[in-house]
């Protein structure tokens, strides 16, 4: 008995070919340390191991065992001459790629250094056309399955071809460069191109011409079914007639004798193809130029046979076609009549109301005339000027004109709660002859909505949603949605409520009508011009998904053509010459119930205490308590949460309005935000972080190095959009010309200090116009301080420099007024 030994050096098979007169014999052998042994000498009962005497060996890899099993139990294959060529390809070639194959006694020839010639074989597979390369080395054709060495039998000898893979790649690169859309399925040598790309811009015809020039043979075209082409160019004729609310467009399209229906074109466009099947079995190819010109017409028009019906909202699409007409196409029948149609859609030169003419800037007069144009053609539109350019005054000018023209007016303005009193103040300032009513809060009454003496009703989105049953009973001349991005979700209750309103026409105001994606514009346009952009599903399929997910340029251009007549947008930069270097405005904010309740509780407490104290001690000895009371009320106007002696929730209309302005309205501009209260700055900072708005910050405790770093980044980093600064720390010595918006969150006792803050950006080196906003809570101490400042403006310039100076200038009646 001898001890068995397991040898850990793995073994592999090798193969030897011998030629006899009428056959080939392929022997399988094993490479052992002692030398080569026949595979049949394995004494083990299993092919999984090889036994030689008392030693046991294991195979190096799994494929070794597979080949061993194919050659067992005899250890060789006998192949007759007839089957030998097939055996070479199916068995011997794969063997030679993995193992040593000895062909010493077989007649053979090695081909090396032969340059390949490219051929292309076309095949169809689903929506794709495959371009399979074939390489000709003399008489040997190599395809994608072949390895780097190709064995073939020629007569009684074996020819071993060494392929020039680098030359093959170079040849295929020539083909690949003919289209940017080629893909390589399964990372192979075959190129594939989607059917629509094959046909786009007549590429396939150009491709065939290129192969001819390069003398590259092309095979397989006779077997293609999807790519059988009609060589005629499309002929297109349009005949337009006009009705009250729509246009009829008779369309004739033909490829030679082959006519195409409207439904054929619609199907082609919905499938994102560039060709239509013709009755003779061929394909009619529509060039890119034709698609750019006509595709939108077929997408928006309704009809299947030979006539499209288009809404009045699609006039701009027809007009663009009219302007692109050429001699080859008889587009418009009776052009003289069409010119009359065009005249109907021209913007008229309307003079604004007389008292507003000196106030309105040139671009605002243009905006006023555009609003009149929309009214005349009965379109709803979006006035989308940048924040600060006066959308409100343009709208009020138009409403005033409408009242003077018709002798009556019933208009509804819907806005965020924070803007209620901005509208009230703008009405008083610019159109004092228009009567108005604020429909908001617990005292609102239905009968006031139907009062024919009230010309402008102002309400909020929340109130509109709650009181929609009241509003639907009123027939408005105009419904105006301010900050109309509030209805960007078509499924929201407020959007549905807005769409129920009855109005002769509608208008939206928004500096940012499209904030996140193209779907934002859908609900606003559907409110303005119902049906213009189709159903929600139609818009998703044709615009929202292609643009937002796949960034399809064609759909972007189509949507632009759709909506541009209905949107007027001017940026600050475009109208800079018409603007003053610096504009200062008040942004009135309306407290919510919770914040108002806290404010009134503190105000009542201080009023009772201070009136008695002033009566008893006089203003001079009461000034510390007066200052303390004013400070508390001003802090509550910012947020009750910043009061140090009480734990109140963060109820802040200013925080809500400020962050909304920054997130929604100022776009890519930069803003400085000033507050006297560090607690308020902390709340703003926290909210900006939540919204992902990049910002910088410093206050009086910041070191010189921290200030310099913050200033440097704000001035030079485009991503940093907001700078939070405490009012005293930012009053002097700063140059922040990167900003063009300034927000004073809480009004200062002395207007001169506010001016110093605003002038951090309005100084030498500033190339932009500055918009400065003072945030004031309506019907609060802030509101009253503002009015006192106006009354004491001259006194303030001369005497008031701080809180004490302000209090000293107050009378007993002023104190009663401030705390009333």
Buried (B, 14 or more C-beta within 10 A) or exposed (E): EEEEEEBEEEBBBBBBBBBEEEBBEBBBBBBBEEEBBEBBEBEEEEBEBBBBEEBBBBBBEEBBBEBBEEBEEEBBBEBEBEEBBEBBBEBBBEBBEEBBBBBEEBEBEEBEEBEBBBBBBBBBEEBBBBBBBBBBBEEBBBBEEBEEBBBBBEEEEBBBBBBBEEBBEEBBEEBEEBBEEBEEEEEEBBBBBBBBBBBBBBBBEEBEEEBEEEEBEBEBEEEEEBBBBBEBBBBBBBBBBBEEEBBBBBBEBBBBEBBBBBEBBBEBBEEEBBBBBBEEEBBBBBBEEBBEBBBBBBBBBEBEEBBBBBBBBBBBBBBEBBEEBEEEBEBBEEEEEBEEBBEEBEEEEBEBBEEBEEBBBEBBBBBBBBBBBBBBBEBBBBBBBBBBBBBBBBBBBBBBBBBEEEEEBBBBBBBBBBBBBBBBBBBEEBBEEBBBBBBBEEEBEEEBBEEEEBBBBBBBBBBBBBBBEBBEEBEBBBBBBBBBBBBBBBEBEBBBBBBEBEBEBBBBBBBBBBBEEBBBBBBBBBBBBEEBBBEBEEBBEBBBBBBBEEEBEBBBEBBEBBBEBBBBBBBBEEBEEBBEEBBBEBBBBBBBEEBBEBBBEBBEEBBEBBBEBBEEEEBEEBBEBBBEBBBBBBBBBBBBBBBEEEEBEEBBBBBBBBBBBBBBBBBEBBBBBBBBBBBBBBBBBEBBEEEEBBBBBBBEEBEEEBBEBBBEBBBEEEEBBBBBBBBBBBBEEBEBBBBBBBBBBBBBBBBEBBBBBBBBBBEEEBEBBBBBBBBBBBBBBBBBBBEBBEEBEEBBEEEBEEBEBBBEBBEEEBBBBBBE
